[in-house]
Structure formats: C-alpha cells, structure tokens
Amino acid sequence: MKSDKHNCDSEVLSSNEFIRSIGADSFQKEVLEESRSVLVLCMHRDSEFQGQIDIIEGVCRNYGERLKVCLIEEEFIEAFKKKVNIKGTPTFMIFIGGTEKGRILGQVEQQTLEDLLSRTLSLDRGGK
C-alpha cells in the first residue's frame, strides 16, 4: 500500500511545477535551510487531496520563485506531526528563514490560503 501512495505523490508532482515532495531525509535542507519562504503541506492522500492541490497550485502561481511549496511524503506524515506538534491533517504551514510563521489546520479555501500567504510574506519583506 505504501508504494501506491508513493506513486500518488509521484503522479501529482510530475504534473505539478510548483510542488515538490519531501521526506525525513530532505526536510532540513528543503525547508529549514531554504532562503525563500516555504509553504509546507501536511496532507493525507484522501478524497479531498486533489481539490486541495488545485487550490494551492492556483494560489501559488502568483508567488513564482518567491515561494517554495513542499508536500510531506505520506510515509513521513506521522513523524512530521510529532516533530512540529500538528494535531490533524491537512495542515498548511509557512516557514521563513527556517522558522514557522503561520499555520492553518483543516481544508483550506483559496481566500484563506491567500490571506495567510499575504500576511506572512509581507512580514518576510519587512511588514508593509
């Protein structure tokens, strides 16, 4: 079953120019050491998954190279939840300079995600 879920990650990400899949071995480098702001997606691959990915992709087109988007691999979700004290999924987190700056728990609407990104990324630029 894990290989099916991994294939799901690969299929989604191969057709998605915005989102990269990360695991325990790459979290430090891809998120904590990244110079850009990073949106981290902690989501199970369930019936709502593709709809959430579509919303994220639509919102993130506006940020281009300023924002990196990382999807936690299915096999890493439980360990990641413990590592960063996540109570449920989906959870969307913004990291700036390796520090968490914002989080949303639950299914996200486009406007809610845009508001989080706008608020946190303006802080990254010095808080307009």
Order of alpha helices (4+ residues) and beta strands (2+ residues): alpha-beta-beta-alpha-beta-alpha-beta-beta-alpha
